[in-house]
């Protein structure tokens, strides 16, 4: 037994998860102090795969926000000891891709509903205001708009060096594109009734990175289907 193995709790769940981690990261020297994100590079998307595989191999159901409640392997083993049994019908990556409407639920599907005439008019007013402000304050110059496809879907992924990224993108895209575009936004940035209306008028989809990562992935899947039908 390796020295780091001897420190692992002897209960069955801890041992199962530990052995799975060793097989999943064979080139890493693992200890109870190994950092999940810094050392193993497990981000929110990678965590979906990890929780699904741990569920299948170890028979336990880790909560959606486990990555944000744990820092080290020791924390993960503690969480595993407290977790419930694995439910294969729970929202998983495959369910998010195959049946996004089920994964999202009614509350989240609200953000993808087409805008009504009044909402669309409000969205156009916000677009026009943003268009004017961005050009007045920052003198925006645009290159490459001709490369955007006319009749197919595409993804824009800014570097996000500033909170102005989305506003600048919104100011350079034509409104015919904007009204069929959806934006992903962290729920911790803005909240409250006013921002709820603004998100609705501008097709901003709230994504909670600390909870329900798999169900959040269902958003682009269902959005792609909506855009295909428009």
MDAnalysis code that builds the backbone (N, CA, C; Angstrom):
import MDAnalysis as mda
import numpy as np

u = mda.Universe.empty(690, n_residues=230, atom_resindex=np.repeat(np.arange(230), 3), trajectory=True)
u.add_TopologyAttr("name", ["N", "CA", "C"] * 230)
u.add_TopologyAttr("resid", np.arange(1, 231))
u.add_TopologyAttr("resname", ["UNK", "UNK", "UNK", "UNK", "UNK", "UNK", "UNK", "UNK", "UNK", "UNK", "UNK", "UNK", "UNK", "UNK", "UNK", "UNK", "UNK", "UNK", "UNK", "UNK", "UNK", "UNK", "UNK", "UNK", "UNK", "UNK", "UNK", "UNK", "UNK", "UNK", "UNK", "UNK", "UNK", "UNK", "UNK", "UNK", "UNK", "UNK", "UNK", "UNK", "UNK", "UNK", "UNK", "UNK", "UNK", "UNK", "UNK", "UNK", "UNK", "UNK", "UNK", "UNK", "UNK", "UNK", "UNK", "UNK", "UNK", "UNK", "UNK", "UNK", "UNK", "UNK", "UNK", "UNK", "UNK", "UNK", "UNK", "UNK", "UNK", "UNK", "UNK", "UNK", "UNK", "UNK", "UNK", "UNK", "UNK", "UNK", "UNK", "UNK", "UNK", "UNK", "UNK", "UNK", "UNK", "UNK", "UNK", "UNK", "UNK", "UNK", "UNK", "UNK", "UNK", "UNK", "UNK", "UNK", "UNK", "UNK", "UNK", "UNK", "UNK", "UNK", "UNK", "UNK", "UNK", "UNK", "UNK", "UNK", "UNK", "UNK", "UNK", "UNK", "UNK", "UNK", "UNK", "UNK", "UNK", "UNK", "UNK", "UNK", "UNK", "UNK", "UNK", "UNK", "UNK", "UNK", "UNK", "UNK", "UNK", "UNK", "UNK", "UNK", "UNK", "UNK", "UNK", "UNK", "UNK", "UNK", "UNK", "UNK", "UNK", "UNK", "UNK", "UNK", "UNK", "UNK", "UNK", "UNK", "UNK", "UNK", "UNK", "UNK", "UNK", "UNK", "UNK", "UNK", "UNK", "UNK", "UNK", "UNK", "UNK", "UNK", "UNK", "UNK", "UNK", "UNK", "UNK", "UNK", "UNK", "UNK", "UNK", "UNK", "UNK", "UNK", "UNK", "UNK", "UNK", "UNK", "UNK", "UNK", "UNK", "UNK", "UNK", "UNK", "UNK", "UNK", "UNK", "UNK", "UNK", "UNK", "UNK", "UNK", "UNK", "UNK", "UNK", "UNK", "UNK", "UNK", "UNK", "UNK", "UNK", "UNK", "UNK", "UNK", "UNK", "UNK", "UNK", "UNK", "UNK", "UNK", "UNK", "UNK", "UNK", "UNK", "UNK", "UNK", "UNK", "UNK", "UNK", "UNK", "UNK", "UNK", "UNK", "UNK", "UNK", "UNK", "UNK", "UNK", "UNK", "UNK"])
u.atoms.positions = np.array([
    [0.846, -1.194, 0.000],
    [0.000, 0.000, 0.000],
    [0.883, 1.246, 0.000],
    [0.559, 2.209, -0.879],
    [1.306, 3.447, -0.912],
    [1.087, 4.246, 0.366],
    [2.058, 5.093, 0.673],
    [1.959, 5.872, 1.896],
    [0.707, 6.732, 1.908],
    [0.360, 7.340, 0.744],
    [-0.820, 8.189, 0.724],
    [-2.101, 7.371, 0.849],
    [-2.075, 6.082, 0.446],
    [-3.235, 5.215, 0.594],
    [-3.567, 4.964, 2.053],
    [-2.546, 4.906, 2.889],
    [-2.765, 4.564, 4.288],
    [-3.554, 5.631, 5.028],
    [-3.567, 6.858, 4.516],
    [-4.287, 7.943, 5.176],
    [-5.753, 7.998, 4.760],
    [-6.134, 7.247, 3.751],
    [-7.507, 7.267, 3.259],
    [-8.405, 6.545, 4.254],
    [-9.554, 7.132, 4.623],
    [-10.487, 6.439, 5.526],
    [-10.821, 5.050, 5.009],
    [-11.056, 4.127, 5.920],
    [-11.211, 2.721, 5.542],
    [-12.635, 2.344, 5.173],
    [-13.590, 3.282, 5.269],
    [-14.958, 2.920, 4.901],
    [-15.035, 2.622, 3.408],
    [-16.046, 1.860, 3.021],
    [-16.144, 1.357, 1.651],
    [-16.244, 2.475, 0.617],
    [-17.035, 3.499, 0.915],
    [-17.219, 4.569, -0.063],
    [-15.922, 5.329, -0.316],
    [-15.226, 5.680, 0.736],
    [-13.963, 6.398, 0.572],
    [-12.980, 5.574, -0.242],
    [-12.906, 4.281, 0.043],
    [-11.994, 3.419, -0.683],
    [-12.376, 3.302, -2.153],
    [-13.677, 3.212, -2.434],
    [-14.131, 3.113, -3.825],
    [-13.796, 4.367, -4.608],
    [-14.103, 5.528, -4.031],
    [-13.827, 6.790, -4.722],
    [-12.331, 6.984, -4.886],
    [-11.559, 6.634, -3.875],
    [-10.103, 6.764, -3.946],
    [-9.529, 5.909, -5.073],
    [-9.976, 4.663, -5.158],
    [-9.483, 3.786, -6.220],
    [-9.900, 4.296, -7.592],
    [-11.109, 4.846, -7.673],
    [-11.537, 5.400, -8.963],
    [-10.670, 6.587, -9.336],
    [-10.370, 7.457, -8.384],
    [-9.518, 8.613, -8.650],
    [-8.133, 8.182, -9.124],
    [-7.596, 7.153, -8.521],
    [-6.272, 6.671, -8.930],
    [-6.295, 6.128, -10.352],
    [-7.397, 5.477, -10.727],
    [-7.494, 4.973, -12.097],
    [-7.783, 6.095, -13.088],
    [-8.492, 7.125, -12.623],
    [-8.840, 8.256, -13.499],
    [-7.653, 9.172, -13.721],
    [-6.773, 9.311, -12.732],
    [-5.605, 10.180, -12.844],
    [-4.340, 9.375, -12.543],
    [-3.999, 8.433, -13.425],
    [-2.878, 7.516, -13.134],
    [-1.522, 8.203, -13.084],
    [-1.370, 9.333, -13.738],
    [-0.069, 10.007, -13.790],
    [0.105, 11.041, -12.688],
    [-0.909, 11.189, -11.831],
    [-0.853, 12.163, -10.745],
    [-0.508, 11.471, -9.429],
    [0.274, 12.157, -8.607],
    [0.510, 11.695, -7.245],
    [-0.596, 12.265, -6.369],
    [-1.506, 11.403, -5.939],
    [-2.691, 11.857, -5.221],
    [-2.510, 11.731, -3.722],
    [-2.975, 12.737, -3.010],
    [-3.044, 12.708, -1.551],
    [-4.386, 13.302, -1.151],
    [-4.690, 13.253, 0.115],
    [-5.933, 13.847, 0.589],
    [-5.925, 15.358, 0.437],
    [-4.732, 15.944, 0.272],
    [-4.617, 17.397, 0.122],
    [-4.586, 17.837, -1.345],
    [-4.671, 16.903, -2.286],
    [-4.659, 17.262, -3.707],
    [-5.859, 18.143, -4.038],
    [-5.614, 19.271, -4.695],
    [-6.665, 20.209, -5.048],
    [-7.390, 19.736, -6.312],
    [-8.723, 19.709, -6.255],
    [-9.499, 19.223, -7.395],
    [-9.357, 20.131, -8.610],
    [-9.436, 21.426, -8.411],
    [-9.373, 22.349, -9.537],
    [-7.937, 22.724, -9.894],
    [-7.149, 23.100, -8.909],
    [-5.792, 23.566, -9.187],
    [-4.875, 22.438, -9.651],
    [-4.968, 21.270, -9.011],
    [-4.050, 20.169, -9.317],
    [-4.591, 19.222, -10.384],
    [-5.881, 18.911, -10.325],
    [-6.461, 17.947, -11.262],
    [-7.181, 18.618, -12.427],
    [-7.264, 19.951, -12.402],
    [-7.866, 20.714, -13.500],
    [-9.306, 20.304, -13.780],
    [-10.075, 20.032, -12.718],
    [-11.488, 19.680, -12.869],
    [-12.310, 20.962, -12.794],
    [-12.849, 21.396, -13.939],
    [-13.697, 22.581, -13.949],
    [-15.157, 22.149, -13.901],
    [-16.084, 23.109, -14.070],
    [-17.501, 22.799, -13.917],
    [-17.993, 21.804, -14.955],
    [-17.479, 21.878, -16.192],
    [-17.882, 20.921, -17.211],
    [-17.268, 19.547, -16.948],
    [-15.989, 19.534, -16.578],
    [-15.350, 18.264, -16.256],
    [-15.985, 17.591, -15.053],
    [-16.551, 18.410, -14.151],
    [-17.191, 17.858, -12.972],
    [-18.413, 17.028, -13.311],
    [-19.107, 17.358, -14.387],
    [-20.254, 16.557, -14.789],
    [-19.832, 15.129, -15.090],
    [-18.726, 14.988, -15.820],
    [-18.223, 13.659, -16.140],
    [-17.767, 12.928, -14.882],
    [-17.091, 13.655, -13.991],
    [-16.594, 13.046, -12.758],
    [-17.745, 12.528, -11.902],
    [-18.772, 13.352, -11.689],
    [-19.885, 12.921, -10.838],
    [-20.634, 11.748, -11.454],
    [-20.771, 11.753, -12.786],
    [-21.453, 10.652, -13.450],
    [-20.657, 9.356, -13.325],
    [-19.346, 9.440, -13.520],
    [-18.515, 8.247, -13.427],
    [-18.426, 7.723, -12.001],
    [-18.327, 8.630, -11.031],
    [-18.314, 8.189, -9.629],
    [-19.638, 7.525, -9.291],
    [-20.740, 8.084, -9.803],
    [-22.041, 7.468, -9.575],
    [-22.116, 6.063, -10.134],
    [-21.629, 5.892, -11.348],
    [-21.698, 4.579, -11.992],
    [-20.777, 3.559, -11.332],
    [-19.576, 3.974, -10.998],
    [-18.583, 3.040, -10.477],
    [-18.709, 2.808, -8.977],
    [-19.186, 3.832, -8.262],
    [-19.211, 3.732, -6.797],
    [-20.624, 3.688, -6.231],
    [-21.638, 3.944, -7.081],
    [-23.017, 3.833, -6.625],
    [-23.485, 4.924, -5.697],
    [-22.895, 6.136, -5.813],
    [-23.293, 7.235, -4.932],
    [-23.666, 8.449, -5.783],
    [-24.537, 9.265, -5.242],
    [-25.052, 10.449, -5.939],
    [-24.469, 11.702, -5.311],
    [-23.454, 12.293, -5.948],
    [-22.889, 13.537, -5.457],
    [-23.799, 14.699, -5.856],
    [-23.961, 15.692, -4.997],
    [-24.818, 16.832, -5.343],
    [-24.212, 17.648, -6.472],
    [-25.072, 18.397, -7.193],
    [-24.624, 19.186, -8.339],
    [-23.545, 20.197, -7.964],
    [-23.630, 20.738, -6.760],
    [-22.693, 21.791, -6.367],
    [-21.500, 21.250, -5.595],
    [-21.231, 19.950, -5.709],
    [-20.160, 19.348, -4.918],
    [-18.804, 19.980, -5.208],
    [-18.555, 20.320, -6.482],
    [-17.261, 20.909, -6.835],
    [-17.015, 22.200, -6.086],
    [-18.083, 22.944, -5.804],
    [-17.940, 24.244, -5.147],
    [-18.039, 24.133, -3.629],
    [-18.240, 22.922, -3.142],
    [-18.233, 22.687, -1.700],
    [-16.988, 21.920, -1.279],
    [-16.147, 21.580, -2.241],
    [-14.947, 20.814, -1.942],
    [-13.740, 21.472, -2.585],
    [-12.622, 21.385, -1.931],
    [-11.370, 21.898, -2.481],
    [-10.370, 20.776, -2.726],
    [-10.380, 19.780, -1.854],
    [-9.380, 18.724, -1.921],
    [-10.034, 17.358, -2.068],
    [-9.208, 16.354, -2.341],
    [-9.706, 14.987, -2.404],
    [-10.263, 14.568, -1.050],
    [-9.653, 15.031, 0.024],
    [-10.173, 14.724, 1.356],
    [-11.594, 15.226, 1.531],
    [-11.862, 16.433, 1.045],
    [-13.219, 16.982, 1.105],
    [-14.179, 16.131, 0.277],
    [-13.715, 15.684, -0.894],
    [-14.556, 14.863, -1.766],
    [-14.915, 13.540, -1.105],
    [-13.957, 12.923, -0.440],
    [-14.238, 11.656, 0.236],
    [-15.230, 11.854, 1.374],
    [-15.114, 12.965, 2.086],
    [-16.066, 13.267, 3.144],
    [-17.469, 13.429, 2.569],
    [-17.569, 14.125, 1.438],
    [-18.860, 14.327, 0.792],
    [-19.417, 12.995, 0.294],
    [-18.554, 12.137, -0.207],
    [-18.991, 10.830, -0.694],
    [-19.587, 9.995, 0.423],
    [-19.017, 10.102, 1.615],
    [-19.538, 9.330, 2.750],
    [-20.926, 9.798, 3.152],
    [-21.242, 11.066, 2.860],
    [-22.535, 11.630, 3.246],
    [-23.571, 11.554, 2.123],
    [-23.158, 11.187, 0.904],
    [-24.029, 11.236, -0.257],
    [-25.041, 10.097, -0.254],
    [-26.119, 10.290, -1.021],
    [-27.138, 9.266, -1.166],
    [-26.785, 8.300, -2.283],
    [-27.632, 7.291, -2.513],
    [-27.380, 6.324, -3.586],
    [-27.544, 6.955, -4.956],
    [-26.825, 6.448, -5.927],
    [-26.849, 6.979, -7.285],
    [-28.182, 6.692, -7.955],
    [-28.756, 7.741, -8.569],
    [-30.011, 7.608, -9.303],
    [-29.728, 7.840, -10.780],
    [-29.737, 6.800, -11.612],
    [-29.403, 6.969, -13.033],
    [-30.393, 7.834, -13.786],
    [-31.578, 8.089, -13.207],
    [-32.571, 8.940, -13.859],
    [-32.358, 10.410, -13.545],
    [-31.383, 10.717, -12.678],
    [-31.113, 12.109, -12.343],
    [-30.602, 12.841, -13.578],
    [-30.690, 14.174, -13.564],
    [-30.228, 14.961, -14.708],
    [-28.742, 14.715, -14.922],
    [-28.388, 14.135, -16.037],
    [-27.007, 13.859, -16.380],
    [-26.663, 14.530, -17.682],
    [-25.394, 14.430, -18.044],
    [-24.937, 15.016, -19.292],
    [-25.724, 14.461, -20.466],
    [-25.940, 13.144, -20.512],
    [-26.637, 12.548, -21.649],
    [-28.087, 13.012, -21.716],
    [-28.736, 13.107, -20.545],
    [-30.117, 13.592, -20.532],
    [-30.186, 15.030, -21.022],
    [-29.201, 15.844, -20.641],
    [-29.185, 17.238, -21.072],
    [-29.090, 17.346, -22.580],
    [-28.379, 16.421, -23.195],
    [-28.206, 16.459, -24.643],
    [-29.380, 15.828, -25.375],
    [-29.910, 14.726, -24.829],
    [-30.969, 13.988, -25.512],
    [-32.357, 14.577, -25.276],
    [-32.624, 15.022, -24.048],
    [-33.941, 15.548, -23.687],
    [-33.786, 16.847, -22.898],
    [-33.332, 17.915, -23.555],
    [-33.061, 19.159, -22.813],
    [-34.293, 19.748, -22.150],
    [-35.491, 19.541, -22.743],
    [-36.700, 20.104, -22.145],
    [-36.995, 19.470, -20.792],
    [-36.615, 18.197, -20.617],
    [-36.789, 17.522, -19.329],
    [-35.743, 18.019, -18.339],
    [-34.511, 18.138, -18.818],
    [-33.417, 18.564, -17.942],
    [-33.622, 19.977, -17.421],
    [-34.189, 20.850, -18.252],
    [-34.357, 22.242, -17.851],
    [-35.503, 22.440, -16.872],
    [-36.632, 21.794, -17.120],
    [-37.800, 22.046, -16.303],
    [-38.521, 23.305, -16.751],
    [-39.718, 23.514, -16.241],
    [-40.559, 24.631, -16.701],
    [-39.961, 25.984, -16.376],
    [-39.375, 26.142, -15.179],
    [-38.846, 27.444, -14.780],
    [-37.732, 27.909, -15.709],
    [-36.830, 27.011, -16.053],
    [-35.711, 27.397, -16.903],
    [-36.107, 27.532, -18.365],
    [-37.102, 26.774, -18.786],
    [-37.557, 26.903, -20.175],
    [-38.159, 28.283, -20.447],
    [-38.601, 28.962, -19.384],
    [-39.183, 30.302, -19.531],
    [-38.245, 31.244, -20.276],
    [-36.950, 31.137, -20.018],
    [-35.990, 32.069, -20.607],
    [-35.796, 31.832, -22.099],
    [-36.262, 30.707, -22.609],
    [-36.095, 30.393, -24.018],
    [-37.358, 30.629, -24.834],
    [-38.454, 30.998, -24.167],
    [-39.694, 31.236, -24.890],
    [-39.536, 32.423, -25.845],
    [-40.116, 32.359, -27.055],
    [-40.041, 33.504, -27.983],
    [-40.644, 34.765, -27.353],
    [-40.093, 35.904, -27.692],
    [-40.593, 37.170, -27.173],
    [-41.902, 37.551, -27.849],
    [-42.821, 38.101, -27.054],
    [-44.046, 38.642, -27.608],
    [-43.789, 39.992, -28.244],
    [-44.784, 40.589, -28.918],
    [-44.596, 41.879, -29.604],
    [-44.110, 42.986, -28.677],
    [-44.685, 43.084, -27.488],
    [-44.270, 44.138, -26.548],
    [-42.853, 43.886, -26.068],
    [-42.548, 42.642, -25.744],
    [-41.203, 42.306, -25.290],
    [-40.180, 42.557, -26.394],
    [-40.531, 42.217, -27.617],
    [-39.615, 42.434, -28.741],
    [-39.369, 43.924, -28.956],
    [-40.414, 44.737, -28.800],
    [-40.256, 46.189, -28.939],
    [-39.342, 46.735, -27.844],
    [-39.529, 46.235, -26.618],
    [-38.663, 46.658, -25.517],
    [-37.225, 46.239, -25.782],
    [-37.047, 45.033, -26.320],
    [-35.706, 44.572, -26.653],
    [-35.049, 45.443, -27.709],
    [-35.836, 45.867, -28.718],
    [-35.291, 46.750, -29.752],
    [-34.856, 48.089, -29.160],
    [-35.630, 48.639, -28.234],
    [-35.271, 49.909, -27.588],
    [-33.963, 49.775, -26.813],
    [-33.810, 48.675, -26.098],
    [-32.566, 48.444, -25.362],
    [-31.394, 48.277, -26.323],
    [-31.636, 47.590, -27.426],
    [-30.597, 47.420, -28.438],
    [-30.165, 48.778, -28.989],
    [-31.125, 49.626, -29.325],
    [-30.812, 50.938, -29.890],
    [-30.050, 51.812, -28.893],
    [-30.454, 51.763, -27.628],
    [-29.773, 52.544, -26.596],
    [-28.336, 52.076, -26.431],
    [-28.146, 50.761, -26.361],
    [-26.797, 50.221, -26.221],
    [-25.951, 50.549, -27.445],
    [-26.535, 50.429, -28.650],
    [-25.831, 50.743, -29.893],
    [-25.296, 52.175, -29.863],
    [-26.145, 53.111, -29.438],
    [-25.747, 54.521, -29.412],
    [-24.670, 54.778, -28.358],
    [-24.843, 54.213, -27.167],
    [-23.891, 54.458, -26.081],
    [-22.515, 53.887, -26.396],
    [-22.462, 52.671, -26.927],
    [-21.174, 52.049, -27.219],
    [-20.395, 52.831, -28.280],
    [-21.099, 53.341, -29.276],
    [-20.417, 54.112, -30.314],
    [-20.042, 55.512, -29.844],
    [-20.861, 56.088, -29.001],
    [-20.565, 57.424, -28.498],
    [-19.400, 57.404, -27.514],
    [-19.384, 56.425, -26.636],
    [-18.387, 56.394, -25.570],
    [-17.081, 55.725, -25.979],
    [-17.136, 54.757, -26.890],
    [-15.934, 53.965, -27.164],
    [-15.498, 53.975, -28.638],
    [-16.275, 54.599, -29.512],
    [-15.899, 54.698, -30.924],
    [-15.534, 53.322, -31.486],
    [-16.430, 52.415, -31.407],
    [-16.188, 51.028, -31.803],
    [-15.906, 50.908, -33.290],
    [-14.921, 50.110, -33.626],
    [-14.643, 49.736, -35.006],
    [-14.806, 48.221, -35.125],
    [-15.437, 47.782, -36.192],
    [-15.790, 46.367, -36.345],
    [-15.148, 45.808, -37.607],
    [-14.590, 44.619, -37.490],
    [-14.055, 43.897, -38.635],
    [-14.549, 42.458, -38.594],
    [-14.859, 41.898, -39.741],
    [-15.171, 40.479, -39.833],
    [-16.629, 40.104, -39.748],
    [-17.537, 41.086, -39.689],
    [-18.954, 40.758, -39.613],
    [-19.418, 39.947, -40.825],
    [-18.738, 40.153, -41.947],
    [-19.133, 39.426, -43.156],
    [-18.862, 37.924, -43.045],
    [-18.085, 37.524, -42.049],
    [-17.767, 36.101, -41.879],
    [-18.830, 35.343, -41.085],
    [-19.753, 36.070, -40.473],
    [-20.812, 35.399, -39.727],
    [-21.789, 34.748, -40.705],
    [-22.157, 33.484, -40.465],
    [-23.068, 32.794, -41.392],
    [-24.454, 33.418, -41.370],
    [-25.087, 33.460, -42.525],
    [-26.401, 34.065, -42.661],
    [-27.520, 33.144, -42.176],
    [-27.402, 31.851, -42.474],
    [-28.526, 30.931, -42.232],
    [-28.139, 29.722, -41.408],
    [-27.150, 29.856, -40.566],
    [-26.773, 28.738, -39.692],
    [-26.360, 29.265, -38.328],
    [-26.290, 28.382, -37.375],
    [-25.999, 28.779, -36.000],
    [-24.501, 28.987, -35.802],
    [-24.160, 29.827, -34.832],
    [-22.758, 30.034, -34.483],
    [-22.676, 30.459, -33.021],
    [-21.497, 30.346, -32.475],
    [-21.250, 30.684, -31.068],
    [-20.198, 31.780, -31.010],
    [-20.461, 32.801, -30.220],
    [-19.493, 33.861, -29.949],
    [-18.997, 33.691, -28.521],
    [-17.685, 33.594, -28.359],
    [-17.104, 33.371, -27.030],
    [-16.037, 34.429, -26.769],
    [-16.417, 35.580, -26.218],
    [-15.435, 36.638, -25.946],
    [-14.471, 36.238, -24.833],
    [-13.343, 36.914, -24.792],
    [-12.344, 36.635, -23.757],
    [-12.830, 37.047, -22.370],
    [-13.808, 37.907, -22.329],
    [-14.409, 38.358, -21.075],
    [-13.391, 39.036, -20.163],
    [-12.589, 39.903, -20.752],
    [-11.652, 40.699, -19.964],
    [-12.339, 41.869, -19.289],
    [-13.607, 42.108, -19.647],
    [-14.366, 43.212, -19.078],
    [-15.839, 42.852, -19.075],
    [-16.594, 43.449, -18.157],
    [-18.047, 43.270, -18.147],
    [-18.711, 43.951, -19.352],
    [-17.931, 44.744, -20.089],
    [-18.469, 45.404, -21.273],
    [-18.502, 44.485, -22.490],
    [-17.907, 43.297, -22.403],
    [-17.829, 42.408, -23.565],
    [-19.194, 42.193, -24.208],
    [-20.175, 41.820, -23.391],
    [-21.502, 41.517, -23.934],
    [-22.141, 42.764, -24.536],
    [-21.952, 43.922, -23.895],
    [-22.527, 45.161, -24.411],
    [-21.908, 45.537, -25.747],
    [-20.605, 45.338, -25.883],
    [-19.935, 45.651, -27.143],
    [-20.409, 44.710, -28.245],
    [-20.485, 43.418, -27.941],
    [-20.977, 42.469, -28.933],
    [-22.402, 42.810, -29.359],
    [-23.223, 43.164, -28.372],
    [-24.600, 43.523, -28.676],
    [-24.720, 44.765, -29.535],
    [-23.711, 45.624, -29.475],
    [-23.754, 46.865, -30.255],
    [-23.274, 46.681, -31.685],
    [-22.510, 45.629, -31.955],
    [-21.957, 45.454, -33.304],
    [-22.747, 44.449, -34.139],
    [-23.555, 43.609, -33.490],
    [-24.369, 42.656, -34.244],
    [-25.642, 43.329, -34.731],
    [-26.069, 43.063, -35.945],
    [-27.331, 43.643, -36.417],
    [-28.516, 43.093, -35.624],
    [-29.592, 43.865, -35.536],
    [-30.735, 43.463, -34.718],
    [-31.380, 42.179, -35.232],
    [-31.345, 41.936, -36.533],
    [-31.916, 40.698, -37.072],
    [-31.202, 39.470, -36.514],
    [-29.938, 39.639, -36.167],
    [-29.188, 38.559, -35.519],
    [-29.463, 38.550, -34.024],
    [-29.496, 39.728, -33.440],
    [-29.676, 39.846, -31.998],
    [-30.996, 39.247, -31.522],
    [-32.061, 39.422, -32.290],
    [-33.359, 38.963, -31.819],
    [-33.468, 37.441, -31.812],
    [-32.525, 36.762, -32.459],
    [-32.494, 35.309, -32.434],
    [-31.309, 34.777, -31.624],
    [-30.634, 35.680, -30.905],
    [-29.454, 35.291, -30.129],
    [-29.810, 35.097, -28.659],
    [-29.090, 34.205, -28.010],
    [-29.258, 33.960, -26.584],
    [-27.900, 34.132, -25.911],
    [-27.940, 34.727, -24.723],
    [-26.719, 35.041, -23.990],
    [-26.709, 34.285, -22.663],
    [-25.589, 33.687, -22.343],
    [-25.436, 33.012, -21.055],
    [-24.824, 33.989, -20.062],
    [-25.417, 34.086, -18.869],
    [-24.934, 35.035, -17.866],
    [-24.954, 34.388, -16.491],
    [-23.919, 34.645, -15.726],
    [-23.796, 34.146, -14.359],
    [-24.880, 34.764, -13.481],
    [-25.595, 33.931, -12.742],
    [-26.704, 34.425, -11.926],
    [-26.251, 35.362, -10.812],
    [-24.978, 35.308, -10.421],
    [-24.517, 36.154, -9.327],
    [-24.238, 37.585, -9.721],
    [-24.275, 37.887, -11.024],
    [-23.951, 39.245, -11.467],
    [-25.108, 40.200, -11.242],
    [-26.318, 39.783, -11.576],
    [-27.475, 40.671, -11.463],
    [-28.697, 39.870, -11.027],
    [-29.530, 40.491, -10.202],
    [-30.708, 39.798, -9.712],
    [-31.776, 40.828, -9.377],
    [-32.968, 40.340, -9.047],
    [-34.058, 41.240, -8.712],
    [-35.036, 41.388, -9.864],
    [-36.234, 41.946, -9.590],
    [-37.301, 42.063, -10.610],
    [-36.887, 42.841, -11.851],
    [-36.166, 43.961, -11.671],
    [-35.772, 44.779, -12.818],
    [-34.841, 44.000, -13.741],
    [-33.838, 43.356, -13.168],
    [-32.903, 42.608, -13.989],
    [-33.564, 41.380, -14.600],
    [-34.578, 40.854, -13.938],
    [-35.311, 39.736, -14.525],
    [-35.986, 40.174, -15.830],
    [-36.577, 41.368, -15.831],
    [-37.181, 41.900, -17.050],
    [-36.134, 42.158, -18.127],
    [-35.013, 42.761, -17.726],
    [-33.958, 43.054, -18.693],
    [-33.409, 41.776, -19.312],
    [-33.245, 40.738, -18.490],
    [-32.767, 39.464, -19.026],
    [-33.759, 38.897, -20.028],
    [-35.045, 39.015, -19.712],
    [-36.070, 38.485, -20.608],
    [-36.083, 39.245, -21.934],
    [-36.022, 40.575, -21.889],
    [-36.088, 41.390, -23.109],
    [-34.875, 41.170, -24.013],
    [-33.740, 40.806, -23.421],
    [-32.500, 40.692, -24.196],
    [-32.052, 39.248, -24.380],
    [-32.924, 38.292, -24.069],
    [-32.614, 36.872, -24.249],
    [-31.374, 36.445, -23.461],
    [-31.252, 36.936, -22.252],
    [-30.148, 36.527, -21.385],
    [-30.609, 35.338, -20.546],
    [-29.877, 34.238, -20.643],
    [-30.216, 33.007, -19.935],
    [-29.371, 32.924, -18.668],
    [-29.990, 32.931, -17.472],
    [-29.208, 32.862, -16.235],
    [-28.667, 31.458, -16.001],
    [-27.368, 31.363, -15.762],
    [-26.706, 30.085, -15.518],
    [-26.014, 30.147, -14.171],
    [-26.361, 29.212, -13.309],
    [-25.737, 29.113, -11.995],
    [-24.612, 28.100, -12.097],
    [-23.368, 28.586, -12.110],
    [-22.234, 27.683, -12.298],
    [-21.978, 26.802, -11.091],
    [-22.579, 27.131, -9.959],
    [-22.354, 26.340, -8.754],
    [-23.389, 25.250, -8.550],
    [-24.448, 25.266, -9.351],
    [-25.483, 24.258, -9.199],
    [-26.017, 23.857, -10.571],
    [-26.306, 22.568, -10.717],
    [-26.945, 22.086, -11.928],
    [-26.148, 22.304, -13.197],
    [-24.843, 21.970, -13.188],
    [-24.041, 22.177, -14.391],
    [-24.573, 21.380, -15.561],
    [-25.019, 20.152, -15.291],
    [-25.541, 19.318, -16.380],
    [-26.798, 19.917, -16.978],
    [-27.709, 20.394, -16.118],
    [-28.934, 20.981, -16.652],
    [-28.648, 22.294, -17.363],
    [-27.620, 23.029, -16.928],
    [-27.255, 24.261, -17.619],
    [-26.783, 23.967, -19.034],
    [-26.150, 22.805, -19.240],
    [-25.699, 22.430, -20.569],
    [-26.875, 22.187, -21.500],
    [-28.048, 21.922, -20.955],
    [-29.229, 21.703, -21.792],
    [-29.664, 22.985, -22.490],
    [-29.291, 24.148, -21.948],
    [-29.678, 25.415, -22.566],
    [-29.224, 25.514, -24.021],
    [-27.900, 25.363, -24.310],
    [-27.502, 25.494, -25.717],
    [-28.104, 24.425, -26.610],
    [-28.352, 23.228, -26.064],
    [-28.953, 22.170, -26.868],
    [-30.360, 22.561, -27.302],
    [-31.160, 23.057, -26.350],
    [-32.530, 23.424, -26.664],
    [-32.559, 24.719, -27.480],
    [-31.637, 25.641, -27.201],
    [-31.579, 26.883, -27.959],
    [-31.287, 26.608, -29.429],
    [-30.374, 25.669, -29.678],
    [-30.048, 25.320, -31.054],
    [-31.268, 24.807, -31.790],
    [-32.099, 24.019, -31.095],
    [-33.304, 23.498, -31.722],
    [-34.302, 24.613, -32.012],
    [-34.427, 25.572, -31.079],
    [-35.337, 26.710, -31.287],
    [-34.887, 27.529, -32.483],
    [-33.585, 27.821, -32.558],
    [-33.070, 28.632, -33.656],
    [-33.251, 27.927, -34.995],
    [-33.152, 26.616, -34.985],
    [-33.328, 25.856, -36.228],
    [-34.751, 26.001, -36.765],
    [-35.712, 26.156, -35.849],
    [-37.110, 26.237, -36.255],
    [-37.531, 27.648, -36.653],
    [-36.716, 28.649, -36.293],
    [-37.096, 30.036, -36.586],
    [-36.959, 30.362, -38.070],
])
